[in-house]
């Protein structure tokens, strides 16, 4: 089945095990943090999945930090499909979902900044996101030798859907 038939959709509770299975090969490499099926199920509303003929072949999540700031995280694709543009489609879908939810800025910590830069993210200092450092970095095995690059995209005031951005500063 060609990748053009991949549909990116919101994840459902039944997708949790598949998402955990996709994350698994990337955990030992330090690309993503480990997540249990219970953790994924608890946050399933934050996930989008790439569905190829009823099979989940990729996932990405959004984490809302408040202050109109969201993080793109847990981006993975099935290892057989890596390098075929699926990650780019997932990030683009996550950006649109963040915009729909009224975010004014999205960011990611990544080992592949080029993928994000092609989508108009810009590299920035990781210290701009202390929320991330407190929430995840303290439990990361690479916390004292982090090799990830922080990237961000300003979404501005434009929002679609029923969520409207508030006039609060971005945290």
ChimeraX attribute file (.defattr): number of C-alpha atoms within 10 A of each C-alpha:
attribute: neighborCount
match mode: 1-to-1
recipient: residues
	/A:1	7
	/A:2	7
	/A:3	13
	/A:4	8
	/A:5	11
	/A:6	20
	/A:7	16
	/A:8	21
	/A:9	14
	/A:10	19
	/A:11	24
	/A:12	13
	/A:13	14
	/A:14	10
	/A:15	21
	/A:16	22
	/A:17	16
	/A:18	17
	/A:19	29
	/A:20	19
	/A:21	17
	/A:22	21
	/A:23	24
	/A:24	17
	/A:25	16
	/A:26	19
	/A:27	13
	/A:28	11
	/A:29	9
	/A:30	15
	/A:31	18
	/A:32	19
	/A:33	18
	/A:34	17
	/A:35	16
	/A:36	15
	/A:37	18
	/A:38	13
	/A:39	12
	/A:40	20
	/A:41	21
	/A:42	12
	/A:43	16
	/A:44	20
	/A:45	15
	/A:46	19
	/A:47	25
	/A:48	25
	/A:49	28
	/A:50	28
	/A:51	19
	/A:52	17
	/A:53	12
	/A:54	9
	/A:55	12
	/A:56	23
	/A:57	23
	/A:58	28
	/A:59	31
	/A:60	24
	/A:61	25
	/A:62	25
	/A:63	19
	/A:64	16
	/A:65	17
	/A:66	11
	/A:67	16
	/A:68	22
	/A:69	23
	/A:70	25
	/A:71	24
	/A:72	24
	/A:73	21
	/A:74	24
	/A:75	25
	/A:76	25
	/A:77	25
	/A:78	19
	/A:79	12
	/A:80	8
	/A:81	13
	/A:82	12
	/A:83	10
	/A:84	11
	/A:85	12
	/A:86	22
	/A:87	22
	/A:88	16
	/A:89	17
	/A:90	25
	/A:91	23
	/A:92	14
	/A:93	19
	/A:94	27
	/A:95	23
	/A:96	16
	/A:97	19
	/A:98	25
	/A:99	25
	/A:100	17
	/A:101	19
	/A:102	24
	/A:103	30
	/A:104	23
	/A:105	21
	/A:106	24
	/A:107	27
	/A:108	26
	/A:109	22
	/A:110	20
	/A:111	15
	/A:112	12
	/A:113	17
	/A:114	14
	/A:115	15
	/A:116	22
	/A:117	14
	/A:118	10
	/A:119	14
	/A:120	13
	/A:121	19
	/A:122	16
	/A:123	18
	/A:124	15
	/A:125	10
	/A:126	17
	/A:127	10
	/A:128	13
	/A:129	18
	/A:130	11
	/A:131	15
	/A:132	18
	/A:133	15
	/A:134	10
	/A:135	10
	/A:136	11
	/A:137	16
	/A:138	12
	/A:139	11
	/A:140	15
	/A:141	11
	/A:142	12
	/A:143	12
	/A:144	9
	/A:145	8
	/A:146	13
	/A:147	12
	/A:148	15
	/A:149	15
	/A:150	21
	/A:151	24
	/A:152	23
	/A:153	19
	/A:154	14
	/A:155	18
	/A:156	12
	/A:157	15
	/A:158	12
	/A:159	19
	/A:160	15
	/A:161	10
	/A:162	9
	/A:163	12
	/A:164	15
	/A:165	19
	/A:166	12
	/A:167	9
	/A:168	9
	/A:169	9
	/A:170	12
	/A:171	13
